[in-house]
Amino acid sequence: MTTKQLSIFLENKTGRLNDVAKILSESSINMKAFSIADNTDFGILRVLVSDTDKAYQILKENGFAVKVTDVLTLHVDNTPGSLYAVLDLLAAANIYIEYMYAFSEGDTASVAIRPDNLEAAVDVLKQNNIQ
């Protein structure tokens, strides 16, 4: 239910995302899911990869500012209301969501959530049989 996520700080200039993708590709590391948030000076690439430790080391060696963070990952039905049910449980437990990203394919949606209280969020989801 918890997964290690990399947060990579990128300058807002052409090719920086390409650099990350190339480095990971050359190291046979697969990007499984990602999200990019930006402001005027830099962007944050949040990414789930096939080998977090190796990716962290390689990116650091190549001069990237990178941090490892725990996030919740879960799968819900790809139907109206499925995500709402999860979010409602977390809100009822006063768990704030700092950010999240998701994708769906077929009958399932995969979601990565960064709550303000990871342990409490895991407990709430387990109590409600959410995988």
C-alpha positions in Angstrom: 0.0 0.0 0.0 2.9 2.4 0.5 5.4 3.0 -2.2 8.7 4.9 -2.5 8.4 7.9 -4.8 11.1 10.1 -6.2 10.7 13.9 -6.2 13.1 15.4 -8.7 13.6 19.2 -8.9 14.0 20.4 -12.4 15.0 23.8 -13.8 12.4 25.2 -16.1 14.4 24.8 -19.3 14.0 22.7 -22.4 15.4 19.2 -22.1 15.6 18.7 -18.4 12.8 16.2 -18.4 14.4 14.5 -21.4 17.7 14.2 -19.3 15.9 12.4 -16.5 14.1 10.0 -19.0 17.4 9.3 -20.8 19.3 8.6 -17.6 16.6 6.2 -16.3 16.3 4.6 -19.7 20.1 4.0 -20.0 20.0 2.4 -16.5 17.0 0.1 -17.4 14.8 1.8 -14.9 11.1 2.0 -15.9 9.0 5.1 -15.0 5.7 3.5 -13.9 3.8 6.7 -13.1 4.6 10.4 -12.8 3.3 13.8 -12.3 4.9 17.2 -13.0 4.1 20.4 -11.1 5.9 23.7 -11.8 6.2 27.3 -10.9 8.2 30.1 -12.6 11.6 28.9 -11.5 11.5 25.1 -11.3 9.4 22.0 -11.6 8.9 19.0 -9.5 8.8 15.6 -11.2 7.2 13.0 -8.9 7.8 9.6 -10.2 7.3 5.9 -9.3 10.0 3.8 -10.8 10.9 0.1 -11.1 14.1 0.5 -8.9 13.9 3.5 -6.5 17.3 3.0 -4.9 19.1 2.7 -8.1 17.3 5.6 -9.7 18.0 7.8 -6.7 21.7 7.0 -6.8 22.0 7.6 -10.6 20.1 10.8 -10.5 22.2 12.2 -7.6 25.4 11.2 -9.5 24.2 13.2 -12.4 23.6 16.3 -10.4 19.9 16.2 -9.8 18.3 17.3 -6.6 16.2 14.3 -5.7 14.3 13.2 -2.6 12.6 9.9 -1.7 9.1 10.1 -0.2 6.5 7.5 0.9 3.2 7.7 -0.8 0.0 5.5 -0.7 -0.7 3.6 -3.9 -4.0 2.0 -4.4 -6.3 0.6 -7.1 -9.9 1.4 -7.3 -12.6 0.4 -9.8 -12.7 2.7 -12.8 -16.3 3.7 -12.2 -18.0 6.9 -11.1 -17.7 7.3 -7.3 -14.9 4.9 -6.6 -12.3 7.6 -6.0 -14.8 9.7 -4.1 -15.4 6.8 -1.6 -11.7 6.6 -0.8 -11.3 10.4 -0.5 -14.4 10.6 1.7 -13.0 8.1 4.1 -9.8 10.0 4.4 -11.6 13.3 4.8 -13.8 11.9 7.5 -10.6 10.9 9.4 -9.3 14.5 9.0 -6.5 13.4 6.7 -5.4 16.1 4.4 -4.1 15.2 0.9 -1.0 17.2 0.0 -1.2 15.9 -3.6 -2.2 13.0 -5.7 -2.0 11.7 -9.2 -3.8 8.9 -11.0 -4.4 7.1 -14.2 -6.9 4.6 -15.4 -6.9 1.8 -17.9 -9.7 -0.7 -18.4 -11.6 -1.6 -15.3 -9.0 -0.2 -12.8 -7.7 3.1 -11.8 -4.3 3.4 -10.0 -3.8 6.3 -7.6 -0.8 7.7 -5.8 -1.7 9.8 -2.7 0.6 11.9 -0.4 -1.4 12.4 2.8 -0.3 14.5 5.7 -0.5 11.5 7.9 0.6 8.4 6.1 0.2 5.9 8.9 -3.3 7.1 9.8 -4.3 7.0 6.1 -3.0 3.4 5.8 -5.0 2.5 8.9 -8.2 4.0 7.6 -7.9 2.2 4.2 -7.1 -1.1 5.9 -10.1 -0.8 8.2 -12.3 -0.3 5.1 -10.7 -3.2 3.1 -9.3 -0.9 0.5 -6.2 -2.4 -1.2 
